[in-house]
């Protein structure tokens, strides 16, 4: 039987028992939730507005990031990305295109099976385990594809609520930033290395 310590001590993948594998998986998922909460906390800080009305981090500004004396890299505030949005089935667009000499020939008449009927056929096929409709007819183009087995996480709700409580996330952020807690693999540098003259 392989323990969690034996599994994580050697960096190479190891065969683990079910309990160790489950424990590692759930610990990873819990850390994933913690990381999302920390990212959200940092994001709120970067996008905040000062009392003067100016953003904490204006567009094109760049800021180094440190944890326990180790430079992690930098963040940069990029300007918002402009993306066009145009729904091809928007009635206003279709009416405009039909009235246009340039686009009239590009308006399509599409025949599709009603989405509600497609959903009903798929639901019945899933229930039967075969590509058939409720009348027993084989439906052309319908494929039942079985995915790979995947673990399902069910973290204890009380534990998650306690771990992700805002005061705990802020305490964790403070501990990381002040060096009271470190991330694996990070070495602590001196103030001279952090603030070169």
C-alpha positions, -999 to 999 in steps of 0.1 A, spaced: 0 0 0 14 34 -10 9 64 13 2 99 2 37 109 16 54 83 -6 34 94 -36 42 131 -32 78 127 -20 90 111 -53 82 135 -81 76 106 -105 41 92 -108 35 63 -85 8 37 -81 -14 46 -52 -42 29 -34 -78 42 -38 -78 62 -5 -45 79 -13 -56 87 -49 -90 100 -36 -73 121 -10 -48 136 -35 -76 143 -60 -98 161 -34 -69 180 -19 -61 192 -54 -97 202 -60 -98 221 -27 -66 239 -36 -82 247 -69 -111 264 -51 -86 282 -28 -66 294 -58 -97 307 -76 -107 326 -44 -71 341 -42 -71 351 -78 -105 368 -74 -92 387 -43 -61 398 -63 -82 407 -93 -105 428 -71 -75 447 -58 -60 453 -93 -92 465 -108 -103 486 -78 -107 524 -80 -89 546 -55 -107 573 -35 -93 599 -60 -113 581 -87 -82 568 -105 -78 530 -110 -54 512 -88 -37 498 -119 -43 519 -150 -42 505 -185 -7 496 -197 6 497 -161 28 468 -150 35 456 -115 59 429 -102 44 402 -79 62 388 -49 55 359 -25 77 355 5 105 374 -11 104 355 -44 95 374 -76 67 355 -93 66 376 -124 44 406 -132 8 416 -140 -1 441 -167 -34 459 -171 -43 455 -207 -70 476 -223 -104 460 -229 -106 439 -260 -132 451 -286 -152 423 -302 -180 426 -327 -213 409 -318 -237 401 -346 -263 374 -345 -269 360 -380 -306 353 -372 -313 387 -357 -346 398 -374 -334 434 -378 -303 422 -396 -322 398 -418 -347 425 -427 -318 449 -435 -301 423 -456 -333 415 -475 -337 452 -484 -301 455 -495 -289 450 -530 -255 439 -516 -267 412 -492 -301 400 -504 -287 369 -521 -269 359 -489 -300 354 -467 -305 317 -462 -336 297 -456 -325 269 -433 -345 238 -426 -338 222 -392 -356 198 -369 -371 217 -340 -346 218 -311 -372 206 -286 -378 175 -308 -340 169 -311 -337 171 -273 -366 147 -269 -350 121 -293 -316 124 -276 -332 119 -242 -351 88 -253 -320 74 -270 -300 79 -238 -327 61 -218 -329 32 -242 -291 30 -248 -296 29 -285 -299 55 -314 -337 51 -316 -367 75 -312 -398 68 -290 -414 49 -320 -384 25 -322 -371 40 -355 -333 42 -359 -325 79 -362 -299 87 -388 -269 107 -376 -276 99 -339 -246 85 -321 -244 75 -285 -208 82 -275 -195 70 -241 -169 92 -225 -140 81 -204 -145 75 -167 -140 106 -147 -138 111 -109 -165 131 -93 -156 155 -65 -177 157 -34 -159 179 -9 -174 182 25 -196 213 23 -188 225 59 -151 221 52 -153 241 19 -174 268 36 -148 271 64 -118 270 42 -132 295 16 -146 319 42 -134 354 31 -115 360 64 -96 328 58 -87 337 22 -75 371 33 -55 355 61 -40 331 36 -32 359 12 -15 379 40 5 348 51 17 343 15 25 379 9 44 383 42 63 350 40 45 333 69 34 307 44 53 297 12 44 279 -19 62 246 -27 95 252 -46 98 289 -37 130 301 -20 130 332 1 152 360 -11 167 388 9 155 424 9 186 434 -11 176 409 -39 141 421 -39 149 458 -39 181 462 -58 195 498 -58 
